[in-house]
Amino acid sequence: MAKQTAKQRKTPPKSPSSKLDQIVTALRARKGATIGQLVTLTGWQAHSVRGAMSGALKKQRGFTITSTKSGSERVYKIEGAR
């Protein structure tokens, strides 16, 4: 069998942004985002989303994330966004 070149191999298309970038975009939206919305967006479990916000976004990237209670859900936003 002949070896395939990289162009001949079927590789999935790369997403335009990482899941962390998608979370940042959602948190910068005017309304912010709930944990449930971020879980649906990323496909991660709720504790993983919370960990990403705490570790990767707050500690590593330096974002300030605020939360407010809206009804029965907590809404998260990146402070200073729009």
Phi, psi and omega per residue, in radians:
M1 nan 2.403 3.135
A2 -1.408 2.542 3.107
K3 -1.304 2.509 3.114
Q4 -1.534 2.544 3.037
T5 -1.449 2.945 -3.116
A6 -1.040 -0.624 -3.136
K7 -1.237 -0.523 -3.117
Q8 -1.381 -0.480 3.120
R9 -1.213 2.479 3.095
K10 -1.567 1.947 3.108
T11 -2.034 2.494 3.123
P12 -1.132 2.535 3.118
P13 -1.155 2.496 3.130
K14 -1.317 2.474 3.116
S15 -1.242 2.610 -3.104
P16 -1.161 -0.362 3.118
S17 -2.639 2.792 3.133
S18 -1.332 2.953 3.117
K19 -1.129 -0.612 3.089
L20 -1.115 -0.686 3.095
D21 -1.135 -0.630 3.092
Q22 -1.152 -0.672 3.090
I23 -1.115 -0.775 3.132
V24 -1.037 -0.782 3.122
T25 -1.050 -0.763 3.137
A26 -1.142 -0.683 -3.134
L27 -1.278 -0.391 3.098
R28 -1.476 -0.195 3.133
A29 -1.078 2.695 -3.092
R30 -0.950 -0.721 -3.107
K31 -1.521 -0.186 -3.067
G32 1.312 -2.778 -3.118
A33 -2.646 2.600 3.063
T34 -1.620 2.896 3.083
I35 -1.043 -0.727 3.127
G36 -1.030 -0.715 3.116
Q37 -1.170 -0.690 3.134
L38 -1.220 -0.589 3.068
V39 -1.099 -0.793 3.124
T40 -1.120 -0.709 -3.121
L41 -1.110 -0.777 -3.029
T42 -1.658 -0.466 -3.032
G43 1.447 0.128 3.137
W44 -1.539 2.911 3.018
Q45 -1.410 2.782 -3.060
A46 -0.998 -0.724 -3.117
H47 -1.174 -0.492 3.096
S48 -1.259 -0.675 3.090
V49 -1.108 -0.802 3.124
R50 -1.071 -0.738 3.116
G51 -1.112 -0.682 3.116
A52 -1.147 -0.702 3.121
M53 -1.143 -0.730 -3.105
S54 -1.261 -0.825 -3.049
G55 -1.488 -1.125 -3.016
A56 -1.242 -0.669 -3.073
L57 -1.529 -0.815 -3.111
K58 -1.335 -0.952 -3.010
K59 -1.365 -0.800 -3.052
Q60 -1.464 -0.756 -3.092
R61 -1.658 -0.201 3.043
G62 1.379 0.286 3.105
F63 -1.284 2.625 3.004
T64 -1.835 1.993 -3.090
I65 -1.844 2.204 3.117
T66 -1.925 2.786 3.095
S67 -2.412 2.555 3.065
T68 -2.335 2.680 3.137
K69 -1.615 2.128 3.114
S70 -2.098 1.775 -3.057
G71 1.219 -2.145 -3.141
S72 -1.725 -0.063 -3.102
E73 -1.974 2.685 3.080
R74 -1.686 2.303 3.141
V75 -1.891 2.256 -3.101
Y76 -1.854 2.495 3.099
K77 -2.500 2.698 2.977
I78 -1.487 2.196 -3.080
E79 -1.082 2.390 3.128
G80 1.470 0.052 3.124
A81 -1.470 2.214 3.093
R82 0.616 nan nan
